[in-house]
Amino acid sequence: MDGDYVIEMTFTDKSVSVDGKQNPYELGLGIFCNDGSFPLSLAKVKFSKLIAHRVNCEFSKWNDEVWIKTTREVDAGEELLVIYSHDQSYWTSIFSAVKVSQETDRTI
């Protein structure tokens, strides 16, 4: 996979991937639902409550499809925010280790 974004989620014993290159219309992640945890998740201890308050969606598997569902009431016009990856694998695949380190230093 080598699209603009690659996200992999594991549900029980099956792994599901989303590859931006396979989505020529760019419908979905990054347009309708952004990461509500980054860069705050680089300092989880400090910002865990803020992340929990900001994030209002989660990935959900239904049959062979991945959906994004809300986890709380979302007001009209409110940005949809999900956690792209709990282990920062999404952002470390996008940014260099130096850039992630710089963002961590700025966040802390």
N, C-alpha and C positions, 0 to 999 in steps of 0.2 A: 504494500500500500504506500502510495506516495503523493497523496493529495495535500491541499493546503492544511487540512486538519485530519488527524487520524485519532479516533477514540475507540478504546476497547473496553467493554464492560463484561464482567463474568456473572452469569446467573446460574447458580447451582453448579451444574457440570458442563455448561455450554458457554462459550465465549462469543460475543457478538461485536463486530467491528463496524465503524462508520468511517468511510474513506471519502474525503472531500473530492477527490478526483473522479469518483464514480457518480458524483452528483453535479451535472453540468449546470443545473439551474440554481445551485446554491440555496436550496430551500432547506431550512433547518437550523442547525447549530451555527452560532455566530451571527445569524441574521435575526432569528426569532427568540433565541434563548442563549444568553451569555453566561460566562463563568462568574458567579457571584462571590467566589472565594479568593480569587487571585488579585493582587499579591498578598492579601491578608493571610492566606493559608501558609505562607512562608514563615510566619510567626504564630502558629496555631495556639500556643499557650496564651499569648497576649490577646488574640482576636477571636477565639472560638465562639464566644457569645455573640459577637457582631456578625460573624459568618452565619451562625444559626438563624439570626434574625433576618439577614439579607436574603439568603437562599430561599426561594419559594416554590421550587420545582425539583423533581428527581426523575432519573431514568426509570422506566418501567418496561418490562418485557410482557408482550401479549402474543401468544403463538410464536411465530418467527419474526415478529416485528418489535422494534424498539420505539417506545413512545416517551414523551415527556409529559408528566402529569404534575399538577400543582399540589403542594403539600399544605397550603393554607389558602384562605380567601385572598384573591388577587384583585386589586382595584383596576378599573378601566384605565388604560394608559400606563400602568405600572410595568416596569421592565421585568421580563421573565428571567430568573437567575437560577442556575443549577451548579453543581460542583462537577466540573469536567472530569477530574480524576482525584481521588482521595490521596494518592501517593505522589502527586505532581508529575506523573509520567507524561501527561499531555504537554505541560509547559516545558519540561526538560527536553522533549522532542522538538519543540519549536525554537527555544532559546539555547544559546551556548551556556556552559557551566559558569562562565564569567558573568554573563548577563543575569542569570538566576542569582548568583552571589551578590551582584550589585543591587538587584531588587530586594533581596533579603536584608542587606545592610540598610537600605532606605526605609524598609518597612519596620524594622526593629527600632 
